[in-house]
Amino acid sequence: MPLSPLPPVVPRSKLLGADGAVLELAEGYLLIVFAGSFTVVLFFMSLGVMRGAGDAVTPMVLLAIATVVNIVLDPLMIFGLWASPGSA
């Protein structure tokens, strides 16, 4: 198995009973989710560091901005109006 920061998707999906077209869709979805999870973890870690340092306002503002961006971009990605494979 090649060294990769992403966990092996296909064996895990097969373990859960996926096969055929479902396995292909699960592979694409999970690769997107696993690839993006690093940035989400980094984002929340940085918010925790700022809160721990005594700054509660900046994390609140950043979360509000992220929420607005999410509300705007999710429909575009879910309905395929933007070049993405869904809102994974």
C-alpha positions in Angstrom: 0.0 0.0 0.0 1.4 3.4 -0.9 2.1 5.9 1.8 -0.7 8.4 1.8 -2.1 10.8 4.4 -5.6 9.6 3.4 -6.9 6.5 5.0 -7.7 3.6 2.6 -11.2 4.2 1.4 -12.0 1.1 -0.7 -11.2 -1.6 1.9 -13.3 0.3 4.5 -16.2 0.7 2.2 -16.1 -3.0 1.2 -16.0 -3.9 4.9 -19.3 -1.9 5.3 -20.8 -3.8 2.4 -20.4 -1.4 -0.5 -20.0 -2.8 -4.0 -20.4 -1.7 -7.6 -21.6 1.8 -8.2 -22.0 2.5 -4.5 -18.4 1.7 -4.0 -17.3 4.1 -6.7 -19.5 6.9 -5.2 -18.4 6.2 -1.7 -14.7 6.3 -2.8 -15.1 9.8 -4.4 -17.1 11.1 -1.5 -14.8 9.8 1.2 -11.7 11.0 -0.5 -13.1 14.6 -0.6 -14.2 14.3 3.1 -10.9 12.9 4.3 -8.9 15.5 2.2 -10.9 18.4 3.6 -10.9 17.1 7.2 -7.3 18.3 7.7 -8.3 21.9 7.1 -11.3 21.6 9.4 -9.2 20.2 12.2 -6.6 22.9 11.7 -9.3 25.6 11.7 -10.8 24.4 15.0 -7.4 24.0 16.6 -6.5 27.6 15.7 -9.8 28.8 17.2 -9.1 26.8 20.4 -5.6 28.4 20.6 -7.0 31.9 20.2 -9.7 31.2 22.9 -7.0 29.7 25.2 -5.0 32.9 24.7 -7.9 34.9 25.9 -9.2 36.2 22.6 -12.9 35.1 22.3 -14.0 37.7 19.7 -11.8 36.7 16.8 -12.9 33.0 16.8 -16.5 34.1 17.0 -16.1 36.4 14.0 -14.2 33.7 12.0 -17.0 31.2 12.8 -19.6 33.6 11.7 -17.8 34.3 8.4 -17.3 30.5 7.8 -21.1 29.9 8.5 -22.1 32.6 6.0 -19.7 31.2 3.4 -21.1 27.7 4.0 -24.7 28.9 3.7 -23.9 30.6 0.3 -21.7 27.8 -1.2 -23.7 24.7 -0.1 -26.6 25.2 -2.5 -24.2 25.9 -5.3 -22.3 22.7 -4.6 -25.3 20.5 -3.8 -27.2 21.4 -6.9 -24.1 21.3 -9.1 -24.2 24.9 -10.1 -20.5 25.1 -9.4 -17.9 22.6 -10.6 -17.8 20.3 -7.7 -18.9 16.7 -7.0 -21.5 17.7 -4.4 -21.1 19.4 -1.1 -19.0 16.7 0.5 
